[in-house]
Every structure is written in structure tokens, then in C-alpha cells.
Amino acid sequence: MEATAALVNKFITYVIDPIMLILFACGFFLFMFGMVEFIWGMKEGKPQDAGKKHMIYGIIGMVIMVSVGGILNFLAGTFGLDLSGGSIDTGSINSVGTGTLFE
């Protein structure tokens, strides 16, 4: 049973957490792109509909990723699962933090 828990923790640490971080970063960059597009359109007198849509989609994406993290932590707490993931072995570099992305 401990081997399964260790495997799940490694999977969360090396697969799930980086995917969630990448998707959150994509939402953030989409929001920033929309903001730049919106401001640039104001400067040139163009309609800002595309910039507004990109900002809204970026915010929706970030909210979804934070919600998924919260739901996963809620389920882990409800069922008593230890999904801390442990720390990544960085050799001589001191790790700043350990655990999951939304802990």
C-alpha cells in the first residue's frame, strides 16, 4: 500500500502539479495578451472586442485552475489522502518550498 501511495505522490509531483502550473500560466499570459491588445486598440482607435474576449477567457482559465486545485485539496482532505507529493531532489540547491501547487 505504501508503494502505491509513493507512486501517486510522485505522479502528482512530477505530472499533475506542472500541468496545472503550465495551464495557469497560459491563462495568465492570455489575460496579459488581451490587456495589451485592449490598450493597443484604444491607442489606435480600433474596437477592443478581441482584447476583452482574451482577458475574459484568461480570467476564466485561471479561475478554473484555482477551482480544480481547491477541489483536489477538498477531496484529499475528505478522504484522508496524503497528496503532499513530497519534495523534489535538487541536489545541492536548497528547495524553497515543498508540496503541491495549491497547498
Backbone torsions as a table, in degrees:
resi	resn	phi	psi	omega
1	MET	NA	-35.8	178.9
2	GLU	-68.0	-31.7	178.4
3	ALA	-66.3	-38.5	178.4
4	THR	-66.4	-43.0	178.5
5	ALA	-63.2	-40.1	178.4
6	ALA	-65.2	-39.6	178.4
7	LEU	-65.3	-43.2	178.6
8	VAL	-64.1	-42.0	178.8
9	ASN	-63.3	-41.2	177.4
10	LYS	-64.7	-41.0	179.5
11	PHE	-62.4	-42.6	179.0
12	ILE	-66.1	-43.8	-177.0
13	THR	-65.9	-44.3	-171.3
14	TYR	-98.4	-12.2	-178.0
15	VAL	-121.6	-60.2	-173.1
16	ILE	-65.4	-50.7	-178.3
17	ASP	-60.0	-46.5	177.3
18	PRO	-63.9	-36.4	178.6
19	ILE	-64.5	-44.2	179.2
20	MET	-63.7	-39.4	179.0
21	LEU	-65.7	-42.4	178.9
22	ILE	-64.3	-43.9	179.7
23	LEU	-65.9	-37.9	176.1
24	PHE	-64.7	-41.8	178.4
25	ALA	-63.7	-38.3	176.8
26	CYS	-61.9	-42.1	177.0
27	GLY	-63.3	-40.1	178.9
28	PHE	-65.4	-44.8	179.8
29	PHE	-68.2	-32.9	175.1
30	LEU	-64.9	-41.2	176.3
31	PHE	-61.5	-46.6	-179.6
32	MET	-64.4	-39.7	177.1
33	PHE	-61.7	-42.6	177.8
34	GLY	-63.1	-38.6	179.2
35	MET	-66.1	-44.1	177.7
36	VAL	-63.0	-43.1	178.9
37	GLU	-62.5	-40.3	178.8
38	PHE	-64.6	-47.8	-179.1
39	ILE	-66.9	-40.6	178.7
40	TRP	-63.1	-38.4	177.7
41	GLY	-66.3	-34.1	177.4
42	MET	-66.1	-38.3	-177.9
43	LYS	-66.4	-39.3	-176.7
44	GLU	-92.4	-3.4	178.9
45	GLY	77.8	19.1	178.4
46	LYS	-88.3	160.9	174.0
47	PRO	-66.4	143.6	-175.9
48	GLN	-101.8	22.8	-176.2
49	ASP	-62.6	-41.5	-179.0
50	ALA	-64.7	-41.3	178.7
51	GLY	-64.3	-40.6	178.1
52	LYS	-62.1	-44.2	-179.4
53	LYS	-62.8	-42.8	179.9
54	HIS	-64.5	-39.2	178.0
55	MET	-65.3	-42.2	179.5
56	ILE	-64.4	-44.6	179.3
57	TYR	-64.7	-36.9	177.2
58	GLY	-64.2	-43.5	178.0
59	ILE	-64.7	-43.7	178.9
60	ILE	-60.5	-43.0	178.8
61	GLY	-61.9	-42.8	179.6
62	MET	-67.2	-39.5	178.3
63	VAL	-63.8	-41.0	178.6
64	ILE	-62.5	-43.7	-178.4
65	MET	-67.1	-39.3	176.6
66	VAL	-65.9	-38.5	178.4
67	SER	-65.0	-41.3	178.5
68	VAL	-62.5	-42.8	177.1
69	GLY	-61.7	-41.6	177.6
70	GLY	-65.4	-40.6	178.5
71	ILE	-65.1	-42.1	178.2
72	LEU	-63.0	-42.8	177.7
73	ASN	-66.3	-37.4	176.7
74	PHE	-62.8	-45.8	179.1
75	LEU	-65.5	-38.6	178.1
76	ALA	-64.0	-40.5	178.2
77	GLY	-70.4	-36.2	-179.2
78	THR	-66.3	-43.2	-176.2
79	PHE	-96.1	5.7	176.3
80	GLY	68.3	32.7	179.2
81	LEU	-88.2	142.4	176.3
82	ASP	-98.7	96.9	-178.5
83	LEU	-108.0	34.1	-177.5
84	SER	-68.6	-26.4	176.1
85	GLY	81.2	-17.3	-179.7
86	GLY	74.5	-171.1	-179.7
87	SER	-107.0	153.3	178.9
88	ILE	-86.3	134.1	179.6
89	ASP	-73.4	112.4	-177.7
90	THR	-108.6	9.8	179.2
91	GLY	73.6	-121.0	-176.7
92	SER	-85.1	-9.3	180.0
93	ILE	-81.3	130.6	177.1
94	ASN	-75.7	131.1	179.2
95	SER	-80.5	137.0	-178.7
96	VAL	-75.4	-44.2	-177.9
97	GLY	-145.8	158.9	177.2
98	THR	-128.9	165.4	176.0
99	GLY	110.5	-169.3	-176.9
100	THR	-84.6	173.2	-175.8
101	LEU	-64.9	-41.3	-174.3
102	PHE	-111.8	42.2	-177.7
103	GLU	-95.1	NA	NA
